[in-house]
Amino acid sequence: MDSSFEQALVNVWRRVLVENAKVVELGTERYLVRLTPKRCLREVDFVFEGHEIRGLEQNPETKSRWAQMARSGKKVMQFLSGGRYLANVVDGKVTMYGRRAGTNR
């Protein structure tokens, strides 16, 4: 697992869900935090090592275990790329899903 990738995910999670930032800075780039139209969940699109990634606040109204955590008060953010889930961060802890997008690892 790439620790710099994990650090970037935790940084995005912290800025969006803990600090309620309107903008996330990664390196020299700045990315705007938006609200989704239907559920008003926070999301941010950013680029890491050439890969487009979306960080999306977990919808607490679904039936997943991640939603259950969100309902219990934990701060949960899912990370996707190319329509596939890459990872999530719950209260600062990263859980990866298989291979990172665009890599053969």
Protein Blocks (a to p, Z undefined) as FASTA:
>chain_A
ZZklmmmmmmmmmmmmmnopabdcehjbccdddddfklopacddddeehiacddddddfk
bmbfklmmmmnopacddddeehiafbdceehiacdehjaehiaZZ
